[in-house]
Amino acid sequence: MKQYEFENSLNRNSLPRAVILYGDEFLTNHFAVRAQENLPENLSTLKLYYKEFEFEEAKKHLAERGLFSSGNLLIVKTDKKIEAKHLNAILDITRKKEDSFLIMIYEAEDAKAKLTPLEKRGDVAVVRLFAPKQNEAVGFLKKRAQSFNLHLKESEAHHLLKLYDNSLLLAYGEIEKLAVYGETDERLQDMICVGQSEANILRLISLIVSHAPFYKELESILLENDEPMTALLSIIQVFRRLFMFNAAMRFNLPSGDFLPYVLPPQLADIHTKLAQKISFRQFCVLFELLSEMELLFKKSETREKKALLCASLIKLQTIFL
């Protein structure tokens, strides 16, 4: 199903009871929320995110009879490959049981190959979502601002996107922060928004954790700030925050309980996703290594600190082999 067909079905409230989304991270999250808004009220809802997803648990929830609800809703967000037979089994249950609903965001590498064959089924909306173009991204930001009774000018929307290297996912979450001040001008954005610097650090850490090449992202960070020590301290700060997110998930605490401020929802979601990929043992090892790196930088007399930082991060990446 094409995106415009999906949107038309949403507007007509004529979606099938199973929806699977893949592609652009912002749009998959956005349309998952919209799809849920179209569903009946009082559903028994189970959310299985990333490592929480287990086929048997998902199947059991969809199949069980709801005693105090109008039906069952399963929401899945996962980057773990799901066997085709398991996907089909989940869809079969949803088709047969008329009060069961499924919304899935599938982020695994085999998404296109795995999901394309399911498009032939008439009981599921499989939608591939591509990153919005610049004018579409601006439209999303202006609509978000309107929901807070803010007037976001076209130039201000473009500036906010530029702060986040055109990441709509990050820029969208900052509108709520601007709403606290009741203004959206570029000066205020520069003052209170996290900006491209933090976005780059998050992308760098994501590449390190995924054991992917990270040199281009590191170069981008060092072009913005030529001091490798500053970059290292920023990396340490973000890893500490990820550890707090990881610990909070173990005790079911909201981020506002352990941070001095509440992150915008989209930014908090990125931290949560990253934190889930790092085990407690890996956090222990990486903090020991980060302490050694910081001490090495403070003692080092070499002028080649960029090379030293790169070598240190390569060593850090071995934790995630």
Summary of the structure (lengths in Angstrom):
residues: 321
radius of gyration: 21.7
end to end distance: 37.4
largest distance: 69.5
contacts: 968
relative contact order: 0.09
helix: 63%
strand: 10%
